[in-house]
Structure formats: structure tokens, C-alpha cells
Amino acid sequence: MKFKTARAAAFSAKMALVLLLVTALCTPGFASEKLSELRLGTQGANAIVLFPDHETKEFGFEVETPQVIRVDYYDWEYSGTSTIIPAPHPLVKFMRVSQVSSSPDVVRAIIVLNEPTRIKPARVGKSLVLEAARPPRPTGQTSHLYSESTAGITGATADYESKTALDSRISLSFDQEDLMTILNALAVKFNLRVFADAGVTGKFSVHAQDVTLREVLKNLLLQRNFQYTLKGRDLTVISLGTDSSRMARELLFRDLSLKDALQTLSKMMNVNLIIHDSVEDKKVNFYVENLNLDELLDLLIQTNDLVKKPHNDNTFVILARESASDFGNKQFRTFKLVNAAPDEVAN
């Protein structure tokens, strides 16, 4: 009788454990949060409330650059495709939301700020809040910035505000430092915003004393197979690849002239683009990720009512659509010469 009682007690304990597990799995605390409202809230003058309509459980936070923040939400689901929301908050240029993992469920938010900003995350109630503190600008004749990203930079002129960034002088010293770390330090120093493609990598040493930013970028980028454009406060850096079929993992053009955008893609793809007089220059804004560079060029041409005419294998003429009829498709023929010199045939 005691043996049966022990067996019955063991069976009851197992059943209780199973019921406990079933109950726990069915409770809301174990269910993934389904993200549906892609909006940001405001708290005070310099705080961003992320997705205030949803409950933040566990999260990961990383500052990729002084202007780009990455937040991962664990046990969250997002049924939509990768979505870009322009200007969702006064401090934010745009935000990209995507589901980066389904086992476990992880939703990632990439937040691009309007300008380099120090961000501190804090959980307030059920929401995640990003408290913003903008870095101070240099004042006086000499300014020292003490942070991990700017420890190698000293010196600034008193008339910084009256000069363009490229003509401002600077002293800096880095030994085998990541390229993006150097660029981010320059961005903080000169109040710039840095956008770089995935090929902008490597470790470099830079030592300069009282030189212009133009000279620094020339030695740091132009002589190392990189190209840059500086429009306003937006510094765009690209790597010059020889394979035109490579992908643009992430590229942002903001208020860049159409002709400058075409020139930038020309250097990225290592092809020649001749821009005809019929092309009207205008401001272009676009953000792409994981797009073939040939497709990106075609997209830029189509969305601006242009056409691309081949001149040779590595050169194309870009025209306005209404002027395309003035140029026919050029055909190439190859002749094999037998018992004749090329100059004799040409004459």
C-alpha cells in the first residue's frame, strides 16, 4: 500500500509540474511583444521615448558612431519588412526598423540622429528612453576634447565659425587606429556627420601638426583608395572598388546634388560617367542597403528622368530623357588585320 501511495505521489508531482509549465508558457510574460506602432515619443527637451505604445523587456544598446544608435529588442516581433521612417522625432533624421532574428525573436532599430550626440539609455516605466546631451563646441583659442574617440586630437582656431571646415586647422596623432574612429573624432571636432560604406575599414597611423582638415583627409583617404565628399556638415566616405558588381550594404545621400551623386557612384563603380548639358542639377536624397551598385545607378537615373547611353565598355553618357534621341546606341566592331599595319588601314 505504501508503494502505491509513493507512485501516486510521484505521478501527481509530475502532473503538477507539467501544468505549471503549460500555465507559464501561456501567460503574457512569455509571449513576444508584437511591434505595431512605429513611433517615437518625447520626454522633456532632449529625451527620446522609443515605441511608447509597447513594453520594453530586455534590450541591447550600442553607439555605432556619435550619430548612429543601435537598439535590439529581445522577445519582440515585427511582421513588416525593413521599414525606414523619416524624421520620427525632432532629434532624429530617420529610423530603420527590422526583424533581425526569429529564433529568438529580435527586433532592431537603427536610429540616425540629426547631429553627433551623446546618448544615455534609461528604462522609464515600461519604455526605453534615450537621454541626449549634445557635445560642446570648441571655444577660445585652444580646446581639448577628452573622450575615447577624440583623445588623439588637440587644437582649434578662434575663428572656427568663420571658416569652412576644410580650411580649419588641426593637430592630431593616432597610431594604428580604426579608420572610423579617426573619422568620428574629426566629426565631433568639426561638428560633422559621417556616412561611410561598408568598405571604409582598416587601421592607420596619422600624425599632423597645425594642418588643414583638407590636407588630413587627402592623406588619410585620397591616398588610400578612398573618396570623400563634404556637403555642408555631411561627410560621405566611400571605398573605391574595382568590381562594379559589389553591393552597397548601406549608403545615404542627403541633400546631395544629382551631379555629385553621379560622380560619387562613378568613383565607387570605377566607370566613367559623362554628364550632358541637358541634365538639370537638383538635390537628391536616398538611403539604400544591400543593393547592387549597377542597380543603384539605374535607379538614380530612372527616378530623375534620365537615360544612360554607352560610349564604350567603361564610359557612359548621362542625358535628360528628352535629349536621348540626339544620341544613338553606339555599336562596336572588331577587325582582325592580316598583312597590314594599323596606321595604313587608318589612312
C-alpha positions in Angstrom: 0.0 0.0 0.0 2.9 2.4 0.8 4.4 1.6 -2.6 1.2 2.6 -4.4 0.9 5.7 -2.4 4.5 6.7 -3.3 3.8 6.1 -7.0 0.6 8.1 -6.8 2.5 11.0 -5.2 5.2 10.9 -7.8 2.6 10.9 -10.6 0.8 13.9 -9.0 4.1 15.8 -8.7 4.9 15.2 -12.4 1.4 16.3 -13.5 1.7 19.5 -11.3 5.0 20.3 -13.0 3.5 19.8 -16.5 0.5 22.0 -15.6 2.9 24.7 -14.2 5.0 24.7 -17.4 1.8 24.9 -19.6 0.5 27.8 -17.5 3.8 29.6 -17.6 4.1 29.3 -21.4 0.5 30.6 -21.9 1.0 33.7 -19.7 1.6 37.0 -21.5 5.0 37.3 -19.8 6.4 34.6 -22.1 4.8 35.8 -25.3 6.8 38.0 -27.7 5.8 41.7 -27.9 4.3 42.4 -31.3 5.6 45.7 -32.6 2.8 47.6 -34.5 3.2 51.3 -33.6 6.4 52.6 -35.2 6.6 56.0 -33.4 8.9 57.8 -31.0 7.7 59.9 -28.1 9.3 63.0 -26.4 10.2 63.4 -22.8 11.5 66.8 -21.9 13.6 68.8 -24.3 16.3 66.2 -25.0 14.9 62.8 -24.5 13.5 60.2 -27.0 11.0 57.7 -25.9 11.3 54.6 -28.1 8.0 52.9 -29.1 6.0 54.2 -26.1 3.0 52.0 -27.0 4.9 48.8 -26.3 6.6 47.3 -23.3 10.4 47.1 -23.3 11.6 43.8 -21.7 15.3 43.0 -22.4 17.2 45.2 -24.8 20.7 45.7 -26.2 22.2 49.2 -26.8 25.2 50.2 -28.8 26.6 53.5 -30.1 27.9 52.7 -33.6 29.0 56.3 -34.3 28.3 59.6 -32.5 25.3 59.9 -34.8 24.1 56.3 -35.2 22.4 54.3 -32.4 21.5 50.6 -32.5 18.9 49.1 -30.2 18.0 45.5 -30.1 14.6 44.4 -28.6 14.6 40.8 -27.4 11.3 38.9 -27.4 9.8 41.3 -29.9 8.2 40.5 -33.3 7.8 42.8 -36.3 5.7 41.4 -39.2 6.7 44.1 -41.7 9.7 44.2 -43.9 12.7 46.5 -43.1 11.0 49.9 -42.7 12.5 53.4 -42.8 10.7 56.2 -41.0 12.0 59.7 -41.9 12.1 62.3 -39.1 10.1 60.5 -36.5 11.4 62.9 -33.8 12.9 66.4 -33.7 16.3 64.9 -32.8 16.2 62.1 -35.3 16.9 62.2 -39.0 15.5 58.8 -39.7 14.9 55.4 -38.1 15.1 51.9 -39.7 13.2 49.0 -38.0 13.6 45.3 -39.0 13.3 41.8 -37.6 16.9 40.6 -37.5 16.2 37.2 -35.8 13.2 34.9 -35.4 14.8 32.3 -33.1 15.0 34.1 -30.7 12.8 37.0 -31.7 14.8 40.2 -32.0 13.7 43.5 -33.5 16.4 46.0 -34.3 16.0 49.8 -34.5 18.8 51.8 -36.2 18.4 55.5 -35.2 20.3 58.2 -37.1 20.5 61.4 -35.2 20.5 64.9 -36.8 23.9 65.6 -35.4 26.6 63.8 -33.3 25.1 63.4 -29.8 26.0 61.7 -26.6 23.2 59.2 -25.7 22.4 57.5 -22.4 19.7 54.8 -22.3 17.4 54.6 -19.3 14.3 52.5 -18.6 11.4 54.7 -17.5 8.3 52.8 -16.6 7.7 50.3 -19.4 9.6 52.3 -22.0 13.2 52.7 -23.1 14.2 56.4 -23.1 17.3 57.8 -24.8 18.6 60.9 -22.9 20.6 63.2 -25.3 23.4 65.5 -24.4 25.0 67.3 -27.3 28.8 67.6 -27.2 30.1 71.1 -26.6 31.6 73.1 -29.4 35.2 74.3 -29.1 35.6 77.8 -27.6 38.5 80.1 -27.2 41.8 79.7 -29.0 42.6 76.2 -27.7 40.2 73.4 -26.9 40.9 70.0 -25.6 38.3 67.2 -26.1 38.6 64.3 -23.7 36.8 61.2 -24.8 37.8 57.8 -26.2 37.0 58.9 -29.7 38.8 62.3 -29.6 41.7 61.7 -27.3 44.2 62.0 -30.2 43.0 65.5 -31.3 44.1 68.8 -29.9 43.9 72.4 -31.0 41.4 74.7 -32.7 41.5 78.2 -34.0 39.4 81.0 -32.6 37.8 81.9 -35.9 36.5 78.3 -36.4 33.0 79.5 -37.0 34.1 81.9 -39.8 36.0 79.3 -41.8 34.8 76.4 -43.8 35.5 73.0 -42.1 38.0 72.0 -44.8 40.1 75.2 -44.2 40.1 74.8 -40.4 43.5 73.8 -39.0 44.0 70.9 -36.6 46.7 68.9 -34.9 46.2 65.2 -34.3 48.0 61.9 -33.6 46.8 58.4 -34.0 48.8 55.1 -34.1 47.2 52.2 -35.9 43.7 53.3 -35.1 40.5 52.2 -36.8 39.6 54.5 -39.7 36.1 55.0 -38.5 37.4 56.0 -35.0 39.5 58.7 -36.7 36.7 59.9 -38.8 34.3 60.0 -35.9 36.8 62.0 -33.9 37.1 64.5 -36.7 33.3 64.6 -36.9 33.0 65.6 -33.2 35.8 68.1 -33.6 34.3 69.9 -36.6 30.6 69.2 -35.9 30.3 67.0 -39.0 28.1 64.0 -39.8 29.9 61.0 -41.2 28.3 58.5 -43.6 30.5 55.6 -44.9 30.0 52.5 -46.9 31.0 49.0 -45.7 34.4 49.2 -47.4 35.6 52.0 -45.2 37.8 49.9 -42.9 41.4 49.5 -41.8 43.8 50.7 -39.2 46.0 53.7 -40.0 48.5 56.0 -38.3 48.1 59.7 -38.7 50.4 62.4 -37.2 49.9 66.0 -38.2 50.6 69.4 -36.6 48.6 72.5 -37.4 47.4 71.4 -40.9 44.0 71.9 -42.6 41.3 69.3 -42.5 41.6 69.2 -46.3 45.2 68.1 -46.0 44.3 65.5 -43.3 41.5 64.0 -45.5 43.8 64.0 -48.5 46.5 62.0 -46.8 44.0 59.8 -44.8 41.5 59.0 -47.6 42.5 60.1 -51.1 45.9 58.4 -51.0 44.5 55.2 -49.6 41.9 54.3 -52.2 39.0 56.2 -50.5 37.0 59.1 -51.8 35.0 61.7 -49.8 32.5 64.5 -50.4 31.7 67.2 -47.9 28.4 69.0 -48.4 27.5 71.3 -45.6 28.2 69.2 -42.5 27.7 65.8 -44.2 31.0 64.0 -44.8 30.4 60.9 -47.1 33.3 58.5 -47.4 33.3 55.6 -49.9 35.9 52.9 -50.8 36.9 52.8 -54.4 36.4 49.2 -55.6 37.3 47.8 -58.9 34.3 45.4 -59.0 31.2 47.2 -60.2 29.0 44.3 -59.2 29.7 44.7 -55.5 27.0 45.6 -53.1 26.2 48.9 -51.4 25.5 47.5 -47.9 24.3 50.9 -46.6 24.6 54.2 -48.3 22.9 57.6 -47.6 22.8 60.6 -49.8 21.2 63.6 -48.1 20.7 66.9 -49.9 23.5 66.0 -52.4 23.4 67.4 -55.9 22.4 65.0 -58.6 25.7 65.6 -60.5 27.7 65.0 -57.3 25.8 61.8 -56.6 26.5 60.5 -60.1 30.2 61.4 -59.7 30.3 59.5 -56.4 28.8 56.4 -57.9 31.2 56.7 -60.9 34.1 56.5 -58.5 32.6 53.7 -56.5 32.0 51.6 -59.6 35.3 52.6 -61.4 33.4 53.7 -64.6 33.3 57.0 -66.5 30.1 58.9 -66.5 29.9 61.9 -68.9 27.1 64.2 -67.8 25.4 66.0 -70.7 24.4 69.7 -70.6 20.8 68.6 -70.7 21.0 67.1 -67.2 19.4 69.6 -64.8 21.1 69.6 -61.4 18.9 69.1 -58.3 19.1 67.9 -54.8 18.7 64.1 -54.2 18.0 62.2 -51.0 18.1 58.4 -50.8 19.0 55.7 -48.4 19.7 52.1 -49.7 21.0 48.9 -48.2 22.2 45.6 -49.8 21.7 47.0 -53.3 23.9 46.2 -56.4 25.7 49.4 -57.5 24.6 48.9 -61.1 21.0 48.7 -59.9 21.6 51.8 -57.7 22.9 53.8 -60.7 19.9 52.7 -62.8 17.5 53.6 -60.0 19.1 57.1 -59.7 18.9 57.6 -63.4 15.3 56.4 -63.8 13.9 58.3 -60.8 15.3 61.6 -62.2 14.0 61.0 -65.8 17.5 60.4 -67.3 18.9 57.9 -69.7 22.3 56.2 -69.9 23.9 55.8 -73.3 27.1 53.6 -73.7 30.1 55.2 -75.3 32.5 52.3 -74.8 32.8 49.4 -72.4 33.7 51.6 -69.4 32.2 55.0 -70.4 28.5 56.1 -70.4 26.8 59.4 -71.3 24.1 60.5 -69.0 21.3 62.6 -70.7 17.9 64.0 -70.0 15.3 61.8 -71.5 14.1 64.4 -74.0 17.6 64.6 -75.4 18.2 60.9 -75.7 17.1 60.9 -79.3 20.1 63.0 -80.2 22.4 60.1 -79.4 22.0 56.7 -80.9 23.3 53.5 -79.3 26.9 53.2 -80.3 28.0 49.9 -82.0 31.5 48.4 -81.8 33.1 46.1 -84.4 36.4 44.4 -84.1 38.6 43.8 -87.2 41.4 41.4 -87.4 44.3 42.8 -89.5 46.2 40.4 -91.8 49.3 41.6 -93.6 48.6 45.3 -92.8 49.7 47.8 -90.3 47.1 49.6 -88.3 48.3 53.1 -89.4 48.0 52.0 -93.1 44.4 50.9 -92.6 43.6 54.1 -90.7 44.9 56.2 -93.6 
